[in-house]
């Protein structure tokens, strides 16, 4: 189906920040998708409730012009023992949409980081609106018990550029771990690479481009074979000008939309959090979503760039 979106007026986008968090709600871990003229940005929504627990959800906001965005709509249940969160990306597989994300269980009040039972999951949809029940991604293979898989977060799915029908799942465990599957059901563990969290991959000039999150900013690695990687960039965009991202800028998610006439660029979504001096819990409160764009993955623009 052809895309029928509005031509993006880049100069009309008023600001890089498009979904604003505060001390009570955080918006994190964006995973962008574009289909039939509509941008969807799946993301983590984190609430710190009066019972002392952090509750995380997978949520979505939508836009046709990158200017006007809908309110964040929650997609997953409220349960601090699960805390579905950190959507990785949406792929098309067997006439369905497949979205991957993690659990981030917190079993004690005021616990701010997910425990060792965090695992990764997929859900499926025919319409990008209604989603199936989550299904565990058994990235260590069918014979490894769930309790022995180890803590893992931040999944991302990408098809092998040289082996059609082979899918890779990257996930945060001991750097970035990698597993592959021919059917999204049976997985084989294939090793790990040095990397931060929130991995995202694109293809550019027959190379894999891997984006990841070090302590601050977005790191960029390249490889032709998923084995040998070289470091290329460290992006911080307009962080020095943005109070809303002064504490940390991270979790870059990239879409290659150069082939879409009304867009014609790479689009990046990311989250930023305010200065630690203002909000010590920068991992949760005061985190907002932002965007930028590029013609070549090297040079980036954003609204009101000085």
C-alpha positions, -999 to +999 in steps of 0.1 A: +000+000+000+014+034-010+021+061+016-003+090+014+012+114+039+015+151+039+048+165+026+068+173+057+076+210+062+108+207+082+111+244+088+076+245+104+084+220+132+085+243+162+109+224+186+128+192+189+109+181+219+075+167+211+063+147+241+071+164+274+077+146+307+077+161+342+084+150+378+054+126+376+056+110+342+086+101+320+086+094+282+115+072+272+128+047+246+111+058+214+106+033+185+094+051+154+073+037+126+059+052+094+030+036+074+003+051+052+012+087+060+012+082+098+041+084+121+037+062+152+063+066+180+060+037+204+077+045+237+080+038+274+057+057+297+068+056+334+047+067+363+057+068+400+025+061+419+015+070+454+020+033+465+058+039+459+060+017+428+073+027+394+049+015+367+061+012+331+040+008+300+044+005+263+025+035+248+022+052+215+018+088+201+009+096+165+015+124+140+010+131+103+032+161+101+058+158+130+042+190+144+009+179+160+011+148+182-016+128+199-016+122+237+004+092+248-019+062+246-010+032+269-011-003+252+000-027+280-015-036+314-005-020+347+015-045+367+049-036+384+058-073+383+059-070+345+064-033+335+063-039+297+085-012+283+113-002+259+098-010+225+125-018+200+110-016+166+081-028+144+088-052+115+065-067+088+065-105+089+040-130+074+014-103+067+015-091+103+032-063+122+055-075+149+066-052+178+093-062+203+097-049+238+109-059+273+096-065+308+112-044+336+099-060+368+101-040+401+089-061+430+097-036+458+084-001+464+108+027+453+128+002+433+139+022+403+156-005+381+143-037+367+154-069+384+171-101+371+138-115+357+136-089+329+131-106+295+121-097+260+088-103+241+070-098+208+034-089+201+016-091+167-010-070+150-030-068+117-036-031+120-010-015+142-037-007+167-048-040+183-020-062+196-018-098+207-007-111+240+031-109+246+052-139+236+086-146+251+116-144+227+136-174+236+169-160+223+191-185+241+173-214+223+143-236+231+162-258+256+174-230+279+149-226+308+134-191+311+149-186+346+184-194+332+183-169+302+197-141+323+185-105+325+179-090+291+164-057+279+160-035+248+153-059+219+156-049+183+148-070+152+166-067+118+166-089+087+200-102+076+211-083+045+228-114+030+205-142+040+169-133+032+144-147+058+170-148+086+161-124+114+185-111+141+175-101+176+199-077+193+193-072+230+211-057+260+230-085+279+267-084+283+270-055+259+247-063+229+240-100+225+228-114+192+206-143+183+191-153+149+160-171+137+145-182+104+109-181+118+109-157+148+102-188+169+133-209+172+164-188+180+201-196+181+225-175+202+254-161+182+276-140+205+279-104+216+296-072+208+307-042+230+278-018+230+256+004+252+219-001+255+189+007+232+205-008+201+190+002+167+202-010+133+199+003+097+215-006+064+235+020+046+257+014+016+257-024+022+268-018+058+250-024+090+249+008+111+244+002+148+233+030+171+235+025+208+235+045+241+267+049+261+265+069+293+254+100+273+247+106+237+243+081+208+272+060+196+275+048+160+292+016+149+294+000+114+299-035+101+296-054+068+292-088+085+278-084+120+311-096+134+337-069+128+326-035+140+342-001+139+332+030+159+323+061+138+304+088+157+291+101+190+260+122+186+247+147+212+228+169+187+216+202+204+220+189+240+240+220+250+210+242+241+182+220+255+175+222+293+150+193+288+179+170+277+208+185+297+211+155+321+212+128+294+204+124+257+200+088+247+180+059+232+182+070+195+158+053+171+164+058+134+141+054+104+154+054+068+126+072+050+147+085+021+125+065-003+093+081+009+086+111-014+069+133+013+098+127+037+131+119+019+153+118+049+165+097+079+144+106+109+157+101+145+137+099+177+154+100+211+148+108+247+163+135+269+162+141+306+168+172+326+199+180+346+207+157+375+210+189+396+173+195+390+159+159+390+181+132+406+159+104+392+167+113+356+162+077+346+124+082+351+111+116+359+115+146+336+123+125+305+109+138+271+109+126+235+126+146+207+134+143+170+160+152+144+166+144+108+195+139+083+202+133+046+233+111+052+234+099+088+265+121+093+250+157+095+219+162+116+193+190+118+166+198+143+141+227+148+157+261+156+192+247+152+217+275+159 
